[in-house]
Amino acid sequence: MLAEHGRVQIPEFLPGEEAFSLYRCLAEQLHWQLTTGGDDRAWTSARDAYPDGAGYQKIALRAQAQAEHGYQYLHDCYSPQASTAPVEYGDPGQPIDAVPALFNSPRFLAQIRALSGDPKIARVTAQALRLRPGQFLLPQEPAAMDAGRRYFYALHLTPQWRAEWGGLLQSLDEHGGIHDSYLPSWNTLSLLRLPQRHQLTLVAPWAPRPQYAIVGGWWVE
C-alpha cells in the first residue's frame, strides 16, 4: 500500500503496555496548549494558560468561521521537552518527553528507512495532539510544506474511537476528493508520503472524549 498509493495504516505499532503508558500521559498528565491559525497567521496559548469558558468559545468560533475560506486548524498541542533520560518508556518522568529521542534512535530510524524504502530519512519530529469536540485540521497545500519532510505520520492513542465521532484522517486528491479515510484506531500508525493533501476532520460535538495522537514528520537532511 505504501509503495503503490503512498499511504498505509499499521496496527499494533507499539507494544501494548508502552502504548497505554503514552495514552495515560496524554489523557491525564499534560498541560495542553491551544493552537489555531491559517496560511498567514498562527497563535498558541502560553503554557499553563489554556483558555477556558468564554475565551475558548471566542477563539473556536473565529477559527470555525475562518475555515470556510481556506486552510485553518484548531487543536491542542504539547511539544515534548528535551530529555536526557534513557529512551525507554518505563523511565521516570513524562513518557511523551522520551519519544523524540526514541524515534530518533539508530534502531528506530533503521526500521522506518526499511519500511519506507527511503535510506535518506535522517530525523523524526514529534508533537502530542489532542482534538476536542469542535476541533479540526484542514488540508494544507503541498506547496506550503517543508521541502525536507518526506512523510506525515499519526500514532493514534485513543481507545475505542468510532467513525461517527469524526476526527478521521483523510487523504485528498488535487480536487478535494477523498482517496482514503482512516479511522484513528487504537495504537495504529497512519503514514502518508508527501506531498499529499490530508486533513483531520472535525470532531463531532457529541464525541464523548477527546482524541489523542502523536503526530509529526519523517525528514531528510
Secondary structure, DSSP 8 states (H G I E B T S, - for coil): -HHHHSEEEESS-S-HHHHHHHHHHHHHT---EEEEEESS-EEE--TT----HHHHHHHHHHHHHHGGGS-EEEEEEE------S-S-TTSSS-GGGGHHHHHTSHHHHHHHHHHHT-TTEEEE--EEEEE-TT-EE----GGGS-TTEEEEEEEE--TT--GGGB--EEEE-TTS-EEEEE---TTEEEEEESS--EEE--B-TT-SS-EEEEEEEEEE-
